[in-house]
Amino acid sequence: SVTKEPELPPLSPEEIQQKLISVAIEAKSADAAEQVATLDALKESGDLRLWGVSQAPTFKATNIGQLQREYGLDAITLGLAAEDSLDELKAALFAVTAFSSIMAVLSGVVVGGNAGATLTYLFAVLPIIFLGVGSTAPGLISAVIEVGKTRLDPKYGERRIKHEAAHFLMGYLCGVPIQGYDVDGALPEVTLYDTRKGALTRAPMDMRLTRDEANGLSVVAMSGAVAEVNAMGDAKGGQQDLELLNKILQRVDPPLSPDQMQQQTRWAAAEAARLLKTHDGAYQSLVGALEQKCSVAECIAKLETAKQA
C-alpha cells in the first residue's frame, strides 16, 4: 500500500534552506552523528517532513514474478545478471590478450634491442596480471569494466544524475546522512555514509547491524539502479549498488542465509521502486536541483517542499 505523505510544512524553501545553513548542514567536518542529531531536531520541531520517514521499512517477501509484474524489474534490467558479468569478463580478457600480443610484437619489431625485449616481456605478462587480479579481486575488474561502459554511454550524464538523485532521496527518507557532496566536477556526486552511525570501516564482526537498520540501508543501496531502470529502461550502475548491498547484508545480526540475502535484494529493489513512485515530486525536484548543482541545503529545501502527484 502507498503511504500517505505528511502535509507540506508551513516553511518556504528559502526558510528551510536558511535553517539548514544556520546549523551548518553544509559543513564537511560534520560527522554522521552530528548530522543525524541536527536533522532529527529539525524534524521534531516540524521544520522537516520527509527526513527519516522510511527509516525502518518493513521487509516483505518478494518473488521474481512480483518484481517483474509490479515494477518491471529483474536481474537483467538492474544490471545484476551473473551471465552478463561473466561475458564481460571474457570479453575483457580477450581484449587484454589481443592488445598485449600486438604490443609485444610491435615492441620487438619497431623498438628492438634491449628496450624492445623489455617491453615485449612486460606486454606478454599483462594477461597473467589481469587473471591474477581477476581471481583475487574480481570486483575490481568488474568495477573498471562498468566504469568504461558507463562513460561510453551517450546518456551517461542523465543516468548519473538520476542515479545520484535516487541515492540522495532514499538516504534522506531512510535517515542516512551525507558524507560528501561535490558539484565542482562535470557532474554532481553524492556520497552517503554507509549507516546512520557512520562508515562501515571496521571489520564485519565489530560493527553489526540490526535487521531494521539493514532494511533501510538495503533500499538506499538499490535505489540508484532502480531509478535508472525507471528512466532509461535499464541500469548501468547495478553492480556497484549490489556490492554495497552485500557489504551491508554481511553485517546483519543475526546473520542472513544466502537465500535470505537474495530475498532481501528483491525486496529492496521493490521497496525502492515504491518509494520513488510515492515521492516522485520530491525526486523530480531533486533531479532538477542536481542538474543545477545546487547546495545540500538547497537540495533538501527543494525536495521538502515539492508537491506530490
For each residue, the residues with C-beta under 8 A, 3 or more apart:
1:
2: 274 277 278
3: 53 278
4:
5: 49 50 53 278 279 308
6: 49 50 53
7: 49
8: 49 305 307
9: 16 46 47 48 49 304 305
10:
11: 15 16 19 47 305
12: 15 16 305
13: 16 17 298 301 302 304 305
14: 17 18 301
15: 11 12 18 19
16: 9 11 12 13 19 20 47 48 297 300 301 304 305
17: 13 14 20 21 297 298 300 301
18: 14 15 21 22
19: 11 15 16 22 23 42 47
20: 16 17 23 25 26 42 296 297 300 301
21: 17 18 24 25 26 297
22: 18 19
23: 19 20 38 42
24: 21 27 30
25: 20 21 30 35 38 39 296 297 300
26: 20 21 295 296 297
27: 24 30
28: 180
29:
30: 24 25 27 34 35 38
31: 34 35 198
32: 35 36 177 179 193 195 196 197 198 199
33: 36 37 197 198
34: 30 31 37 38
35: 25 30 31 32 38 39 177 178
36: 32 33 39 40 175 177 196
37: 33 34 40 41
38: 23 25 30 34 35 41 42
39: 25 35 36 42 43 48 51 52 175 177
40: 36 37 43 44 51 52 175
41: 37 38 44 45
42: 19 20 23 38 39 45 47 48 51
43: 39 40 46 47 48 49 51 52
44: 40 41
45: 41 42
46: 9 43 49
47: 9 11 16 19 42 43
48: 9 16 39 42 43 51 300 304
49: 5 6 7 8 9 43 46 53 304
50: 5 6 53 172 173 279 282 303 304
51: 39 40 42 43 48 172 173 175
52: 39 40 43 55 173 174 175
53: 3 5 6 49 50 173
54: 57 170 173 174 216 219 275
55: 52 174 175 216
56: 212 213 215 216
57: 54 174 215 216 219 271 275
58: 215
59: 211 215 264 267
60: 267 270 271
61: 263 267
62: 66 67 263 266 267 270
63: 66 67 266
64: 67 68 74 266
65: 68 69
66: 62 63 69 70 270
67: 62 63 64 70 71 73 74 266 269 270
68: 64 65 71 72 73 74
69: 65 66
70: 66 67 270
71: 67 68 226 269 270 273 274
72: 68 77 229
73: 67 68 77 78 226 229 269 270 273
74: 64 67 68 77 78
75: 78 80 81 82
76: 79 80 81 84 234
77: 72 73 74 229 233 234 235
78: 73 74 75 222 225 226 229 235 238 269
79: 76 84 225 234 235 236 237 238 239
80: 75 76 225 238 239 242 265
81: 75 76 84 85
82: 75 85 86
83: 86 87
84: 76 79 81 87 88
85: 81 82 88 89 142 239
86: 82 83 89 90
87: 83 84 90 91
88: 84 85 91 92 142 145 149
89: 85 86 92 93 134 138 141 142 145
90: 86 87 93 94
91: 87 88 94 95
92: 88 89 95 96 130 141 145
93: 89 90 96 97 127 130 131 134
94: 90 91 97 98
95: 91 92 98 99
96: 92 93 99 100 126 127 130
97: 93 94 100 101 127
98: 94 95 101 102
99: 95 96 102 103 126
100: 96 97 103 104 123 124 126 127
101: 97 98 104 105 123
102: 98 99 105 106
103: 99 100 106 107 119 123
104: 100 101 107 108 119 120 123 124
105: 101 102 108 109 120
106: 102 103 109 110 111
107: 103 104 110 111 116 117 119 120 123
108: 104 105 111 112 116 117 119 120
109: 105 106 112 116
110: 106 107 116
111: 106 107 108 115 116 119
112: 108 109 115 116
113: 116 117
114: 117 118
115: 111 112 118 119
116: 107 108 109 110 111 112 113 119 120
117: 107 108 113 114 120 121
118: 114 115 121 122
119: 103 104 107 108 111 115 116 122 123
120: 104 105 107 108 116 117 123 124
121: 117 118 124 125
122: 118 119 125 126
123: 100 101 103 104 107 119 120 126
124: 100 104 120 121
125: 121 122 128 129
126: 96 99 100 122 123 129 130
127: 93 96 97 100 130 131
128: 125 131 132
129: 125 126 132 133
130: 92 93 96 126 127 133 134 141
131: 93 127 128 134 135
132: 128 129 135 136
133: 129 130 136 137 140 141
134: 89 93 130 131 137 138 141
135: 131 132 138
136: 132 133
137: 133 134 140 141
138: 89 134 135 141 142
139: 142 143 243
140: 133 137 143 144
141: 89 92 130 133 134 137 138 144 145
142: 85 88 89 138 139 145 146 239
143: 139 140 146 147 239 240 243
144: 140 141 147 148
145: 88 89 92 141 142 148 149
146: 142 143 149 150 236 237 239 240
147: 143 144 150 151
148: 144 145 151 152
149: 88 145 146 152 153 236
150: 146 147 153 156 159 160 236 237
151: 147 148 156
152: 148 149 156
153: 149 150 156 159 236
154:
155: 158 159 232
156: 150 151 152 153 159 160
157: 160 161 186 187
158: 155 161 162 231 232
159: 150 153 155 156 162 163 228 231 232 236 237
160: 150 156 157 163 164 187
161: 157 158 164 165 187 188 287 290 291
162: 158 159 165 166 227 228 231 232 287
163: 159 160 166 167 224 225 227 228 237
164: 160 161 167 168 187 188 189 190 224 290
165: 161 162 168 169 190 227 283 286 287 289 290
166: 162 163 169 170 223 224 226 227 272 276 283
167: 163 164 170 171 190 192 220 223 224
168: 164 165 171 172 178 190 192 286 290 299
169: 165 166 172 173 223 276 279 282 283 286 303
170: 54 166 167 173 174 219 220 223 272 275 276
171: 167 168 174 176 177 178 190 192 220
172: 50 51 168 169 175 176 300 303
173: 50 51 52 53 54 169 170 275 279
174: 52 54 55 57 170 171 216 217 219 220
175: 36 39 40 51 52 55 172 196 216
176: 171 172 192 193 195 196 216 217 220
177: 32 35 36 39 171 192 193 196
178: 35 168 171 181 190 191 192 193 296
179: 32 191 192 193 199
180: 28 189 190 191
181: 178 188 189 190 191 295 296
182: 185 188 189 191
183: 188 293 294 295
184:
185: 182 188 189
186: 157
187: 157 160 161 164
188: 161 164 181 182 183 185 290 293
189: 164 180 181 182 185
190: 164 165 167 168 171 178 180 181 290
191: 178 179 180 181 182
192: 167 168 171 176 177 178 179 220
193: 32 176 177 178 179 196 197 198 199
194: 198 199 200 217 244 247 248
195: 32 176 198 199 200 209 213 217
196: 32 36 175 176 177 193 213
197: 32 33 193 207
198: 31 32 33 193 194 195 201
199: 32 179 193 194 195
200: 194 195 207 247 248 251
201: 198 207
202: 206 207
203: 206 207
204: 207 208 250 251
205: 208
206: 202 203
207: 197 200 201 202 203 204 251
208: 204 205 251 252 253
209: 195 213 214 217 248 251 252 253
210: 213 214 252 253
211: 59 214 215 252
212: 56 215 216
213: 56 195 196 209 210 216 217
214: 209 210 211 217 218 248 249 251 252 264
215: 56 57 58 59 211 212 218 219 268
216: 54 55 56 57 174 175 176 212 213 219 220
217: 174 176 194 195 209 213 214 220 221 248
218: 214 215 221 222 245 248 249 264 265 267 268 271
219: 54 57 170 174 215 216 222 223 268 271 272 275
220: 167 170 171 174 176 192 216 217 223
221: 217 218 241 242 244 245 248 268
222: 78 218 219 225 226 241 245 265 268 269 272
223: 166 167 169 170 219 220 226 227 241 272 275 276
224: 163 164 166 167 227 228 235 237 241
225: 78 79 80 163 222 228 229 235 237 238 241 242 269
226: 71 73 78 166 222 223 229 230 235 269 272 273 276
227: 162 163 165 166 223 224 230 231 272 276 283
228: 159 162 163 224 225 231 232 234 235 236 237 238
229: 72 73 77 78 225 226 232 233 234 235
230: 226 227 273 276
231: 158 159 162 227 228
232: 155 158 159 162 228 229 235
233: 77 229
234: 76 77 79 228 229
235: 77 78 79 224 225 226 228 229 232 238
236: 79 146 149 150 153 159 228
237: 79 146 150 159 163 224 225 228 240 241
238: 78 79 80 225 228 235 241 242
239: 79 80 85 142 143 146 242 243
240: 143 146 237 243 244
241: 221 222 223 224 225 237 238 244 245
242: 80 221 225 238 239 245 246 265
243: 139 143 239 240 246 247
244: 194 221 240 241 247 248
245: 218 221 222 241 242 248 249 264 265 268
246: 242 243 249 250 261
247: 194 200 243 244 250 251
248: 194 200 209 214 217 218 221 244 245 251 252
249: 214 218 245 246 252 256 261 264
250: 204 246 247
251: 200 204 207 208 209 214 247 248
252: 208 209 210 211 214 248 249 255 256
253: 208 209 210
254:
255: 252
256: 249 252 260 261 264
257: 260 261
258: 261 262
259: 262 263
260: 256 257 263 264
261: 246 249 256 257 258 264 265
262: 258 259 265 266
263: 61 62 259 260 266 267
264: 59 214 218 245 249 256 260 261 267 268
265: 80 218 222 242 245 261 262 268 269
266: 62 63 64 67 262 263 269 270
267: 59 60 61 62 218 263 264 270 271
268: 215 218 219 221 222 245 264 265 271 272
269: 67 71 73 78 222 225 226 265 266 272 273
270: 60 62 66 67 70 71 73 266 267 273 274
271: 57 60 218 219 267 268 274 275
272: 166 170 219 222 223 226 227 268 269 275 276
273: 71 73 226 230 269 270 276 277
274: 2 71 270 271 277 278
275: 54 57 170 173 219 223 271 272 278 279
276: 166 169 170 223 226 227 230 272 273 279 280 283
277: 2 273 274 280
278: 2 3 5 274 275 308
279: 5 50 169 173 275 276 282 283 308
280: 276 277 283 284 308 309
281: 284 285 306 307 308 309
282: 50 169 279 285 286 303 304 306 308
283: 165 166 169 227 276 279 280 286 287 303
284: 280 281 287 288 306
285: 281 282 288 289 302 303 305 306
286: 165 168 169 282 283 289 290 299 302 303 306
287: 161 162 165 283 284 290 291
288: 284 285 291 292 302
289: 165 285 286 292 294 298 299 302 303
290: 161 164 165 168 188 190 286 287 293 294 299
291: 161 287 288
292: 288 289
293: 183 188 290
294: 183 289 290 298 299 302
295: 26 181 183 298 299
296: 20 25 26 178 181 299 300
297: 16 17 20 21 25 26 300 301
298: 13 17 289 294 295 301 302
299: 168 286 289 290 294 295 296 302 303
300: 16 17 20 25 48 172 296 297 303 304
301: 13 14 16 17 20 297 298 304 305
302: 13 285 286 288 289 294 298 299 305 306
303: 50 169 172 282 283 285 286 289 299 300 306
304: 9 13 16 48 49 50 282 300 301
305: 8 9 11 12 13 16 285 301 302
306: 281 282 284 285 286 302 303
307: 8 281
308: 5 278 279 280 281 282
309: 280 281
